């Protein structure tokens, strides 16, 4: 059985790598075969050349590090706020009744609209980008935690209290463990949204980061530069997502589904 699992995993990895090679080959030669001009879809070789040029002349790694730092800070603050609010609202019907309309209104309001406002308030600094990321990350984490706390069987809670368990013990032994799988599902979603939040902030008001390079490439009509920036943003998001998956595998190792590859 173990050998079968290993063989299956290797086969899926080989198929994935083969598909990646096909994608790269299509990117390199398909635009020319189909008559697509390079300023629309530049071939892979041109994007690679632009990548090397940006490494040397455009401080690409430094801009990537700036964006990655803002993504990480916004992600951590957003999930912390989402987890706390999710537990508070889930465990207190009064708090949910009072705060839910305001949280829902904040979620409904377009996050892009807040970016210029934050720039007016805090200037062209890292704060507006982080705040936009926090707003985007907060809601999916909060909703997942809130739903998990609500779904806890009340009979289990009553049984624990019948055995003189304190409110803290009920939370730590019952409600918190029950919230972990939905919480990590929310963290996966939040890991991708954090990149979007920071990018929106950098596009609206920034002179550093990958959002700045994206705007610069667009203004210069440099399609290859835009492609390089998109790839670097994707790498940042994939790295954060991968960290969440690794932590989830360690924390939720007891769940059978965590032993199989996938998203």
N, C-alpha and C positions, 0 to 999 in steps of 0.2 A: 504493500500500500504506500509506503514511504517513497519507494523507488518510482512508483507511478506518479505521485505528486511532483517529484523532482523533474521527471521527464516532461510532464505537462507544463510546468513552470518554464523550463528551458525552451520548449516549443513555442510558448506564447512570447517569450523574450525574443526568440529568433524571428518570429512573424512580425513583431513590433519593429525590430531593427530593420528588417527587410522593407517594410512599409515606409520607414523613415528614409532609407536609401532611394526608394522609388520617388518619394516626394522631392528629395534634393535633385535627383536627375530631371524630374519634370520641371522643377523651378529653373534649372539651368538652361534647358533646351526647348521647352514647350513655348515660351514667349516668342522666340525667334521663328520656330516652325509655324506658329499661328499668326505671325506678322504683327505681334504686339510691340509697339515701340518701347525702348528702355525707360523713357520718362513715365510710362504707365506702370509697367512691371519690369524692373531691372532684373537681369539674370543673376543667379547666385554668385557668380564670379565677381560681378560689379559690386554687389552688396558686401562681399568679403573684402574687396579692395577698399571700400568706403569704411568698413569696420577698422581696418588697419590704419587708415588715415585718421579716423576719429580718435583712435588710441593715442596717436602721436601728437595730433594738433588740436583736438577738441576736448581733451581731458575727459574722455568717455568714462573711464573707471571712476573718476572722482564724482562726476554727475550721477553715475549709477549708485555709488555709495551714499550720496546725499538722499536720493530717492528711497533707497532701501532703508536708511535710518528713519526717515519720516514714516514709511510704511510700517516698520516694526513698532515705533512709538504709538502711532495712531491705532494700530491693531491691538496692542496690549491695553491701552487706555479704553478702547471701545469694548473689548471683551470683558474687562474688569467691571465697567459700568453696566454692561448688559447682564452679566452674571448676578451682580448685586441686586439690580432692579428686578430681574426675573425671580429671584428667591423672595424678595420682599413682597412683590405683587402676588406671587403664588401662595405665600404663607399668610398673607393678610388681606382678606376680602375688602376691608375698609380702604387700605392703601390702593388696592386695584381700582375700586370705585372712584376714588378721588383723582388718581394720577393717570389712569388709562386714557381719558379724552385728550389730555395734553401730549402724552407720548404718541398717540395715534395721529394727532394733528402735526406733530413734528416729523413723523414718518411720511405722511402724505405730502407735505411740502417738498418740492423738488430740491434735492441736495445741491444741485448746480447753482441754484439761486442764492444759496448761503455763501458761496465762495467769494463773490464780489463784496458782500457785506463784511465778511471776516477780513478781507484785505483792507477795507476802509477802517475797520476797528484796530487792527493789529499791524498794518503796514505789510511791506513785502518781506516777510520773515517766514520762518518755518511754521509758525503758529497757525495761520489759516489752512495750510495743507493738512496738518495733523488734525485740526478740528473737523474738517470735511471728512477725513477718514474715520474719525470717531463716530460721527453722525451716521455714516453708512454702515459701519461695522456693528454698531450698538443693537439695532433692531432685530436682526435674525438671531443673534445670540440670546437676547432677552426673551423673544417669543419661544424659542426652543426650550429654554430653562423653565419658563412659566408653564408651558404645556406639560413638561415632564413632572413638575411639582403637582400640578392639578391631577395628573393621571395616577398618582400614588393611591393605592387601595386604602380608603379610610379605615377599613376594618383592621388593617395591619397597624395603622397609627393608634387606633383605640386599644388594640391588644398591647402594644408597647407601653401605652400610658397606664393600662391596667396593671402592668408589672412595675409601676412607679418610675418609668423612664421620664427624664426631664425633657423639656422642649429642645434643649441643645442636643441631647442624646437622640431624640427622634430625628432631628435634622441630620446629624452626623452619621447615624446608622441606617436610616431609611430613605429620607428625602434626597440627601446629597448623592448617594450611590445610584439611586434611580434616575437622577438627572444627568449622569455622565454620558450615556450614549447619545441622547438628543443634544447635549451640550457640544460634544465633539462634532456632531453633524453641523451645528451652527458655526463652529469654529472653522470648519472646512469652507463653508460659504463665505464667512467673514474674511478668510485669508485671501480670496480672490477680490473681494470688494474693497479691501484696504488699498490695493494698488490703484483701483479706479478712483477712490477718494483723493489720494495724494496727487494723482495725475490731473484731476479736475482742478485742484488748487494750484498746481504748477502752471497749468494752461492759462488760468485766469490772471494770476499775478505771481510770476516767479522769474528770477534771473539765474537760477541754478536748478539742477536736477534734469531728469530725462524729459519731463514735460517742456522745459525750456528748449532742449535740443530738438524736440518734436516741432515746436513752434518755429524755431530757427530754420529747420529743414524745409518746412512747408513754405515759409516766406522766401527761401532761396530757390524753391522749385527743385530741391534735391530729393528725389524719390528714394534713392538708395539710403540716404541718411535717415529718412523717415522709417524705412524698413529696419535699419539697424536699431533705432530707438525702440521700435515696437518689439523686436526680439529681446532686447535687454529688459524691457518691462515684463515680458512674459517670463524670462528667467527669474526675475525677482519674485514674481507671483508663484512660480513653480517651486522655488526654494522654500518660501514660507509655507506653502501647502504641504510640501514634503516633510517639513519639520513637524507640522501638526499630525500628519499621518503616522510618523514615527512615535511621537508621544502617545497618540491614541493606541497604537499597537502595544506599547508598554503598559499603559493604564488599564486598557480593556482587553488584556491578554486572555481573560477567561471566556470571552465571547467567541464562539466557533467561527463566525464570519470574518474575524480579524486575521485568520490564518491563510486567507486566500487573497491573491492580488486583485487589485481593482481600485476604483475610485470611491 
